[in-house]
Amino acid sequence: MDQTIRFVTTSDGVKLAYGVSGEGPPLLKTANWLNHLEYDWQSPFWHQWFTLFSTYHRFHRYDIRGSGLSDWTDNKISFDHQVADLELIADSAGLDRFALLGVSQGASVAIEYAVRHPERVSHLVIHGGFARGWARRGEKSERTGRAQVEMVRIGWGARTSAYRRMFAELFIPGATEEHLAWFDELQRRTTTPEIAARIMEASGAINVVDRLPLVRTPTLVMHPRRDIIVPFEEGRIIAAGIPGATFVEFDSGNHVLLGDEPEWRKFKEVVGEFLGWPRGAPRRRAADAPAESGELAGLTAREREILDLVASGANNQDIAAQLFISEKTVRNHLTAIFDKIGVSSRSQAIVFARDRGLAGRPH
């Protein structure tokens, strides 16, 4: 599945990048702390989220000012600027009425937008969100937040990845080495340490608790129970404050659910029911992956992706470069793939994949 990236300029001269993928009713994801339209698209962290939503929607997302493909500006990154940027993206994309997805920091921005523009938001979906920034949750939370801001300023520019690795393990404690390596690299390439710290500071000052009762949009609030980055209680505050909101908890410690953890199936079912996805197998367009045979159904999304690349003629080094993973990780995946499809060599895997319609897409 492909995405198209476009640019728009704000009234204060900042260029914002946004991406569009998929077909169907429009769904717009607000930006969270750090984004990179191109790097996120290939990631083991977001890949299954984006594939899922692009299957059922014309899916829009954007890089927050200061990160990714948007201008790396270190000022005017307040909450009000973030809401204004969301308004501009929605207008520029020609979205008259659409579903709005807010993850983590993006949840409060989505809530404010829904209050200001109730006629334009058909559904509001919140995951791992908060109405109170870290500086608004009491003395302990404020001390922790300020310490983390300084660690970003001091450590992200260091040659060692120890500081960045700490944040990766806080965000996704259930992650594999591949996930952690990707998240570490995301932090390094998405923005500068100073801008990342300033965005964190702006996040800490957010408070939309008083806006919650004003939301009139049907709302689904989801939160991992053991979330370290945004405590579970913050999700409950949002759900309790928005009239008629549905609250769903996940038995997970990951701030954002991973596509290969047990609760992912529950996530898809809950979101699909709320947004009105058709029951049964997801619809596919001709340009997407072929229908899966029984043998392929046992592979994870990442394993199918690697098998497709193998069948297209890519070697392990090529695959590692395209998917931003190590060659060792590629070899480990191939071992699992060979075992699942019952082959003992790369050549047999290529024949297997091509017989089932893979290797038809350019990489």
N, C-alpha and C positions, 0 to 999 in steps of 0.2 A: 504494500500500500504506500502510495506516495503522498507527500505534502507539498503545498505551495507556500512560499514565504513572501510576504509583502511588507512594505514599510510605510509609516505615516509619521508626520511631524506634529508635535504638540504646539500649543500657542506660545510656549516659552522656548521653542526651538529644539526640543529633544526628539530625536528619531527613535521610534518604537518599532520593533519587529514583531509581526504576528504570523502564525502559520495556520493553514486550513487543510483538512484532510477528510476523506469519507463523503458519504452521501446520506441524506435523510433530514429529519427535523433538526434545526440548528441547536447546538450546545456550545456554550462558551465557558472555558475554564479560566478563572482569574489567576494571575501570576502569584507565586509564593516567594519565599525568601530568595532563592537562587534558581534561575532557569537558563537554559540554553537550547533554543529551538532545534538545532541540528544535533548536538551531543545527546540531549535527552531522547531524541527520536530513536537512537540506536542503543539506548541503555538497557541493562537488565533490570533496572529499577522501575522505569516508567513505561517500558515498551509494551507490556501487556495492558496497562491502563489505556494507552493511546490507541492500540489496536482494537480493544473492546469498544471504546466510545466511537471510533471512526467506523466501526461496522454498522452501527445503528444511527449515526448522526453525521451531519455536516459539522465537524468538530473544529472549534477555533481555540487557540491558546496563544499566549504572547510572553515575551521576555520583559520582566519588570525593568523600569528605567534604572540604569546602573549595572545591568548584567546581561550576559548572553550576547545576542546580536543587536540589542538596543544600545543606545549611547551610554557609555560608562561615565555618567555624570555623578559627582559626589555631593551635589546639593539639590535642593528642591525634591526630596524623596519622602516627604511627609505623607501621612495617611490621606490627607486631602488631595495631594498630588496623585496618589495611587488610585483614588476613586475617580478623579478626573481622567486619568489615563484609561481606565476601564470604560468610561463613557465614550471616549474618543474611539477606542477599538471597536466597540459595539456599533457606533455610528458609521465608521469607515468600512466595516464589513457588511453594512446594509442589513443589520439584524433588527427587524421590527418587533418580533416577539420570539423568545428563545428560553431554553433551560439554562440555568447558571450553576456552575460547579465551583465551589470554593474549598481549597485544601489548605490546611494549616493557616498561615498568615493570610492567605487569600480569602478565607471564610469571612473575616470581618469586613473586607472590601466588598464581597458579594452581598453581605447583609445590608450594608449602607446603600449599595446600588438598588437593591430590591425595595428598600424603603422610599428612595427618591423616585424610582421608576416602576411602580407596581404594575402598570399597564403593559410593560415590556417583558416581564419575567414570568414565564409559565410555570416553571418548577425551580425550586432552590434546593441544591444538594450540597451538604456540608460534610467534610471528612477531616477528622483530627483538628478541628478549628477551635477558635477562642473568641470571646467577646471582650476579654480583658487581657491586655498585653502583660508581659512578665513583670513590668514595673508597677502594675496595678493589682497584684495578687498578694500583697503583704511583704514584710521586711525580708524574710528568707528568700523568697522568689526574686526580689529586686537585687539582693546581694549576689545571688547565683547568676542572674542575667548580666550584671555589670562585669563580673569576673569573666564570663564567657566572651563578652564583647572585647575585653582587653586581650584575651587569649587569641582571638581572631586577629586583632591588630598586630600582636607581637609574633604569633606563630605561623600564620599562613604564608608569610613571605620567606620563612626559613627553608633551608634545603631539606631538612628532615620532614617527614610527613606525620610525625607523632601528634602534633596539634590537630591537624586536619583529621587524622585517624580517630581521635577522640570524639569529634563531632559525628563522624560516620557511625561509630558504634553506639552513640546515644540515639541517633535517628533510627537506625535499623539494627538493633541488637541481635535479631534472628537471621542476619544476612550471611551469605557465603563470602569466601574470600573475593570472589568475582564482584559481588555487590559492593563490598567495602572498597576495593581498588577503584571501581568506577566512581563511587561517591567522593573518594579522596581526589580523584582527577577532576571531577566536576567543580569542586571548591577551588582548585588551582587555576582552572582555565576560564571560569565563568565571570570573574570580576577581580578587582584588587582587594587586598586585605582591608584597606581603609573604607572602601565603599561597602563591602560586606558588613563591616562593623557599624557603619552609619545606618544601613537598612535594618540591622538588628535593633539599634537604638530607637528607630522610628516605630518598629514593631512593638517594643516594650511600652510605648506611650499610648497605644490604642485602647480605647474604651467605647464600645458601642452597646453596652448593657441597656442603656435607656432607649435604644432604638429597637430592641428586640420585640416589644409589644406592638410596634408599628408595622411589622412585617405582615402582609396580607397574602403572600404567595404560599401555595402548598409547599411544605418544607420537610426534607428528610435529613436528619442529623445522625451521623455515624461516628463512633470513636473507639479506638483500641483501648481495652481496659487497662493495660500495663504501659501505656504511653509515657515515656520519660520526658520528652520534649514539651508536650502540652498535656498536663494532667487530665485524667478522665473526668474530673469534676467540671472542667471547663466546657466539655461537650454537654454535660447535663445542664449547665447554666443556660446554654443556648437553647436546648430543646425545651426547657421549662419556661423560658422567656418568650418564645415565639408561639402565638396562639395556634393550637391544633397540630404542632409539629410532631412527627414520628421520630422516635429515638431508637437506634439499634447499636448495641455494643458488640465488639469483636474480641474473642479470646486471643489477643496478640499483644506483643510488646513493641511492635514496629510502628513508628509514627505514621508511615504510609504502608498499607498492606502490600506484600509481595505476591506476585502472581503464582508462586509455587507453594504458598503456605495453605494450610487447610481452610482457613476462613475466607479465602479468595472466592470459593464457590458460593458461599453465603453472600458475599459482597455482590457478586454478579446477579444473584437471584433477587436480592433486596432492591438494588438500583434498577434492575430491569422491570420489576413489577411497578416501581414508583414512576418510572419514565414511560411505561407502556410499551416496552419492547415486545415483539411477537414471541410467543412461546415456541419451544423447539429449537432446532439448529439455527444459528444466526445466518441471515441472508448474506450472500457473497456476490460481488460483481465479477465480471469476466477477468478483470485485471488482477484480481486477488488470487490467493492460494487456491489450488484445486481442492475439490471435496476429498476428505480423508478416507482412506480405506481403513479396515480394522487394524492393520499393522501400524499405520501412522497414528491412529488415535491414541496409542499408548505412549507417544513421545510428548515431551513438554514443548511449549512454543519455542524456546531457545534451541532445543534439540532438532526440531523440524527446520528451523532457520539454518542451523549448521549443516544438516543433511542436504538441504537445498543448495547451499554454497559448495559443498563437496561435489554434488552432481553437476554443478555448473563449471567444475574444473579448478576451483580455488584450492590452493594448498593451505597447510596449517598457518603459515605466516600471513597469507592473505586474509584468512578468516579472522585471525587475531586482530589484525589492523582494522578491518571493517567493523568488527563488533566491539572494539576497545576492551579486549580481554587478553590474557596471556596465552602463549602457545601451550603451556602446560594445561590450562583450563580447557583449551580446544581438545587436547588429547584425552583429557578425562571425559569430556562430553562424548567424544567419538567411541570410547570404550563402552559407555552406557548405551549409545545408539546401536552399536554392532550387536550388543547383547539382546537388546529389545527386538530388533528386526531379524535376528537369527543369521547374521553373516559373520565371516571371519576375516574379511579383507576390505580395503578401500574400494577395489575394483568391483567387488560384489555389492557393496553399498551403493555405488554409482548406478549399477544396473538396476538394483532394487528401486532406487529413487526415480530414475528415468521411466521405468515401467509404470510408475504411479503418477506420472505427470509433473514431477518436480523439475527443477533446473530450467524452467521456461521463462524465468524472470531475470532481467539484467541486474547485476550487483556492481 
